[in-house]
């Protein structure tokens, strides 16, 4: 009887091992680097689908440009933050059917209402006609793997950071470049036109990855979202500095670019580890940590 049990156990283990091997092999064949660096796999997280704002604005008066840029950066930062949350949910699901609506889309709408109102006030404060942006507050979800559209920096054109380089910037704008809301790790280039007196944005290398094994896809997706969030936060800080300058010539290097590099080193290292953990060759991403300014 014991011998029969051992045989059954051996057969079960062998079966599980064979299945795991088949799944891993299938993952290597099905997984591929997304167009903007994100893994195009079935494990890819959804992203938020918010209306772009920059292209809906009238000509921005010079006196309001810095404030408007800061608020557009805030909108992109919120998109990146929620995409990071969705990426984590792809790894560790939680809540019921209405969880995303209640915990992500609902609060995101409330935050966008406040930011859009501040943009309207920036116009009104200097005597310009107040635009009506109320219809741009509500967001939905993109299908898995579809990048989020963002507003980007006001630099005309797409710029390397103009598509969420890490896989999210649907409109060629990095939601934060890696997707950073989906962007490729770059910054969102100002697809939606220029605003005089606009703040500068960070210029980070695109994170192009080899084929991502299915077993590592969710973790890689989460880290790319983290990179995009970091870019969005740095851009928001630069937008604030455009309104209220501070520090000396080295302030941006010390307060923005230096800390951003340290955060990127950690996130890129976690991506490398995700490959290594499932037995895939560890990519060398060290050269992608340092960012400059657009």
C-alpha positions in Angstrom: 0.0 0.0 0.0 2.8 2.4 0.9 4.6 1.5 -2.3 1.5 2.4 -4.3 1.2 5.7 -2.5 4.9 6.5 -3.3 4.3 5.7 -7.0 1.2 7.9 -7.1 3.2 10.8 -5.4 6.0 10.4 -7.9 3.6 10.5 -10.8 1.9 13.6 -9.4 5.3 15.4 -9.0 6.4 14.4 -12.4 3.1 15.6 -13.9 3.4 19.0 -12.1 7.0 19.3 -13.2 6.1 18.6 -16.8 3.2 21.0 -16.7 5.4 23.7 -15.2 8.0 23.2 -17.9 5.4 23.5 -20.6 4.0 26.6 -19.1 7.4 28.2 -18.8 8.3 27.3 -22.3 5.0 28.6 -23.5 5.6 31.8 -21.6 8.9 32.3 -23.3 7.3 32.0 -26.7 4.2 34.1 -25.9 5.9 36.8 -23.9 7.5 39.6 -25.8 8.6 43.1 -25.1 5.7 45.4 -25.6 6.1 48.1 -28.2 7.2 50.6 -25.5 9.1 48.2 -23.3 6.3 46.6 -21.3 5.7 42.8 -21.5 2.9 42.0 -23.9 1.5 39.1 -22.1 -1.8 37.9 -20.7 -0.6 38.9 -17.2 -0.3 42.6 -18.3 -2.2 44.9 -16.0 -5.0 47.2 -17.0 -4.3 51.0 -17.1 -6.5 53.9 -16.5 -8.1 55.6 -19.5 -8.4 59.3 -18.8 -9.2 62.1 -21.2 -6.2 64.2 -22.1 -6.4 67.8 -21.1 -3.6 69.7 -22.7 -5.1 69.3 -26.2 -8.5 70.5 -24.9 -7.2 73.8 -23.5 -7.4 77.1 -25.4 -4.2 79.2 -25.8 -2.7 79.4 -22.3 -1.8 83.0 -21.3 1.8 83.4 -20.3 0.9 84.6 -16.9 -1.0 81.3 -16.2 1.4 78.9 -18.0 3.4 77.9 -15.0 0.4 77.1 -12.9 -1.3 75.2 -15.7 1.9 73.2 -16.3 2.0 72.3 -12.6 -1.5 71.1 -12.7 -1.1 69.1 -15.9 1.9 67.4 -14.2 -0.3 66.6 -11.2 -2.8 64.9 -13.5 -0.1 62.8 -15.1 1.2 62.0 -11.6 -2.2 60.7 -10.5 -2.5 58.6 -13.6 0.9 57.1 -12.9 0.0 56.4 -9.3 -3.2 54.6 -10.2 -1.4 52.6 -12.9 1.1 51.5 -10.3 -1.9 50.4 -8.1 -3.4 48.4 -11.0 -0.1 46.8 -11.7 0.1 45.6 -8.1 -3.5 44.3 -8.3 -2.4 42.2 -11.3 0.1 40.6 -9.0 -2.0 40.4 -5.9 -5.8 40.8 -6.6 -8.0 42.1 -3.8 -11.6 43.1 -3.3 -14.7 42.3 -5.2 -16.1 43.3 -8.6 -16.5 46.9 -7.6 -13.1 47.3 -5.9 -11.4 49.1 -8.8 -14.3 51.5 -9.2 -14.5 52.3 -5.5 -10.7 52.2 -4.7 -9.2 53.6 -7.9 -11.5 55.2 -10.4 -13.8 57.0 -7.9 -11.0 58.6 -5.9 -9.1 59.4 -9.2 -12.2 61.3 -10.5 -12.4 63.4 -7.3 -8.7 64.3 -7.5 -9.1 65.2 -11.2 -12.1 67.4 -10.4 -10.0 69.4 -8.0 -7.0 69.7 -10.3 -9.1 70.7 -13.3 -10.8 73.3 -11.2 -7.4 74.8 -10.4 -6.6 75.0 -14.1 -9.9 76.9 -14.7 -9.1 79.3 -11.9 -5.6 79.9 -13.3 -7.3 81.3 -16.5 -9.9 83.2 -14.6 -7.5 84.8 -12.2 -5.7 86.7 -14.9 -8.9 87.8 -16.7 -8.9 85.1 -19.4 -12.1 83.2 -20.2 -12.4 80.2 -17.9 -12.5 76.9 -19.9 -15.1 74.3 -19.0 -13.1 71.1 -18.2 -15.8 69.3 -16.1 -16.2 66.6 -18.7 -12.6 65.5 -18.5 -12.7 64.3 -14.9 -14.0 60.8 -15.3 -11.7 57.9 -16.2 -12.3 54.3 -17.1 -10.0 51.3 -17.8 -8.0 50.4 -20.8 -7.7 46.8 -21.9 -4.7 45.0 -20.5 -1.5 46.2 -22.1 -3.0 49.4 -23.5 -1.0 52.4 -22.3 -2.6 55.4 -20.7 -2.8 58.7 -22.6 -1.2 61.6 -20.7 -0.6 65.3 -21.1 3.2 65.3 -21.1 5.5 68.2 -20.8 5.0 71.3 -22.9 7.7 70.7 -25.4 5.9 70.2 -28.6 6.3 66.9 -30.4 6.7 63.5 -28.8 10.1 63.5 -27.4 11.6 60.3 -26.0 9.5 60.7 -23.0 6.5 61.3 -25.0 5.1 57.9 -25.0 5.0 56.4 -21.7 8.1 54.7 -22.5 7.5 51.9 -20.3 4.5 50.8 -22.1 1.8 53.0 -21.1 1.7 56.3 -23.0 -1.0 55.6 -25.5 -0.7 58.9 -27.2 3.0 58.8 -27.4 3.2 60.4 -24.1 4.8 58.6 -21.4 2.3 58.5 -18.9 5.3 58.6 -17.3 7.1 57.4 -19.9 7.4 53.9 -18.6 4.2 53.8 -18.8 5.8 55.4 -16.5 1.6 55.2 -16.6 2.7 53.3 -19.2 5.3 55.2 -20.7 8.6 53.8 -21.5 10.4 55.2 -18.7 10.7 58.4 -20.5 8.9 61.6 -19.9 5.8 62.5 -21.6 6.7 64.8 -24.4 4.2 67.6 -25.0 2.0 65.9 -27.6 -0.7 68.3 -26.8 1.1 71.5 -27.8 3.2 74.1 -26.1 2.6 76.4 -23.2 4.8 79.3 -22.9 6.8 79.5 -19.7 6.4 75.7 -19.2 8.5 73.8 -16.7 11.2 71.4 -17.8 10.8 67.7 -17.5 13.1 64.8 -16.8 14.6 62.9 -19.7 15.1 59.2 -18.7 16.2 56.4 -20.9 13.6 54.1 -22.3 13.6 50.7 -20.7 13.6 48.2 -23.6 13.5 44.6 -22.3 14.1 41.2 -23.8 11.2 38.8 -24.0 9.7 38.7 -20.5 8.9 35.2 -19.2 5.2 34.8 -18.3 6.2 34.0 -14.7 8.0 37.3 -14.3 5.5 39.5 -16.3 3.4 40.8 -13.4 6.4 41.8 -11.3 8.1 43.5 -14.3 4.9 45.4 -15.1 4.7 46.6 -11.5 8.3 47.9 -11.5 7.8 49.6 -14.9 4.8 51.3 -13.4 7.0 52.3 -10.4 9.5 53.9 -12.8 6.7 55.9 -14.5 5.5 57.0 -11.1 9.0 58.2 -10.2 9.2 60.2 -13.4 5.8 61.8 -12.8 6.8 62.8 -9.3 10.0 64.3 -10.6 8.1 66.2 -13.3 5.6 67.5 -10.7 8.5 68.8 -8.6 10.0 70.5 -11.6 6.6 72.1 -12.3 6.5 73.4 -8.8 10.0 74.8 -9.2 8.8 76.7 -12.3 6.3 78.4 -10.1 8.4 78.9 -7.0 12.2 78.6 -7.8 14.5 77.6 -5.0 18.1 76.6 -4.4 21.2 77.3 -6.4 22.6 76.0 -9.7 23.0 72.4 -8.4 19.6 72.3 -6.7 17.9 70.2 -9.4 20.8 67.8 -9.6 20.8 67.3 -5.8 17.1 67.5 -5.1 15.5 65.9 -8.2 17.9 64.1 -10.5 20.1 62.5 -7.8 17.2 61.0 -5.8 15.5 59.9 -9.0 18.6 58.0 -10.1 18.7 56.2 -6.7 15.1 55.2 -7.0 15.5 54.0 -10.6 18.6 51.9 -9.6 16.4 50.1 -7.1 13.5 49.5 -9.5 15.7 48.4 -12.3 17.5 46.0 -10.0 14.1 44.5 -9.0 13.3 44.0 -12.7 16.6 42.1 -13.2 15.9 40.0 -10.2 12.5 39.1 -11.6 14.1 37.6 -14.6 16.8 35.8 -12.6 14.2 34.4 -10.1 12.5 32.4 -12.9 15.7 31.1 -14.4 15.9 33.6 -17.3 19.0 35.5 -18.2 19.3 38.6 -16.1 19.3 41.7 -18.3 21.8 44.5 -17.6 19.8 47.7 -17.0 22.4 49.7 -15.0 23.0 52.2 -17.8 19.3 53.2 -17.7 19.3 54.7 -14.2 20.6 58.2 -14.9 18.2 60.9 -16.2 18.8 64.3 -17.6 16.5 67.2 -18.3 14.5 68.0 -21.4 
